[in-house]
Amino acid sequence: MHETPVAPRTMWSWQSLVRVRHPSMLYDTDIATRETSVRVALRSLVVVVFFWWAATGLIFALERSTGTRVLGLVLASAMAVWGAWLLYLERDRGTASGARRSFLGAAFLWTWVQVAFYGGWLVGPASLMVPIPAESPSWSLAVRSVLSMFWYQLAMLGVLAITGYLTARRVNRAGWWALVLFWATHQAASINIFFGVENPGRGFFPEPLAYLESYFGPQRNSWLLPITVALLIAFTLRTIIHALRDPSPLRRQGMMLLSVLGVLGVLELAVLGTPVSLPFWQAFLDVRGY
């Protein structure tokens, strides 16, 4: 009696899936280790700039009505959960792709805060959400401006704390550092607008938040703007140097992502200080309708 020969079993199903989705789980390799600095820079540019432009524009467009604001909050909440999950999954991956996914996780959390703010869900005590007479910048006015959007400020710090906890003492903290830079550049722009800039961007706030324009400083550049721009340029140059010199794919990609964010921050501050109107999001504002 002859037995039919049995072909050796191929290790295909789960290993192929893992290799496609997470190659480093099998071989601890990443294609980015063979990428040039130019490719790393281009990947960073595409990821950061597209997300910055699309997310900001969609936030504006979703303020069209109460229904679209609710839809935006639901979608942003789902993205925030996904973002936290990405940060958790990628925190031990020392690869360039892990750095990009960690960045996206942090960006999704940041987007949730912005959607909740611009939708009027997460601002401040209702008693302070009213226009006030124009006055010169002062400590009392600064305190009132912060309190007028207290829950928003608290939410940003809460997201920072969650991200810091998820990535504490882990290999991949790209998302954490990206979120810190998101927060720092946002605060820098807000403080400069409070002290006064030539182009504060009146009209970008949706109607429920129009009262915040009461806290805009005089429409001329203060002494703080050039100092802020110089500090951000110095930081960005430092991250670019690290991105070009670091032998680690993770740190090279992470630093390049921070570099692109830094360049966008410098661009934002420069626009605040010049009397120009750049129609980056005009199509989204047209959808919003006001």
Number of C-alpha atoms within 10 A of each C-alpha: 3 4 5 6 6 6 6 6 6 6 8 10 8 9 14 13 11 14 14 10 10 18 16 17 12 11 9 11 14 18 12 17 15 10 12 10 16 10 13 21 21 14 15 22 17 13 17 21 15 12 16 15 12 13 17 17 19 17 25 26 24 23 28 19 13 11 11 15 22 17 14 21 24 15 13 22 19 14 20 22 14 17 26 22 14 20 27 18 15 25 23 15 20 21 25 24 19 28 27 21 20 31 28 25 30 27 24 24 25 23 23 25 24 22 27 22 21 23 27 17 16 19 23 20 12 9 7 17 18 13 13 12 6 12 12 12 15 11 8 8 14 15 10 14 19 14 17 22 20 16 17 22 19 15 19 19 14 13 21 19 12 14 24 18 13 17 20 13 11 14 15 26 27 29 31 27 21 25 23 19 16 19 16 14 20 14 13 18 20 15 18 23 28 23 22 25 28 18 20 26 15 10 11 15 17 17 13 14 18 15 17 18 19 15 25 24 22 19 15 17 20 18 12 15 21 15 11 18 19 12 11 20 17 12 15 23 14 13 21 19 14 18 25 17 12 13 11 14 23 26 22 26 29 30 27 26 31 27 27 22 22 24 15 17 23 21 13 15 24 17 18 23 22 14 14 12 10 8 9 11 16 13 13 20 21 12 15 19 12 13
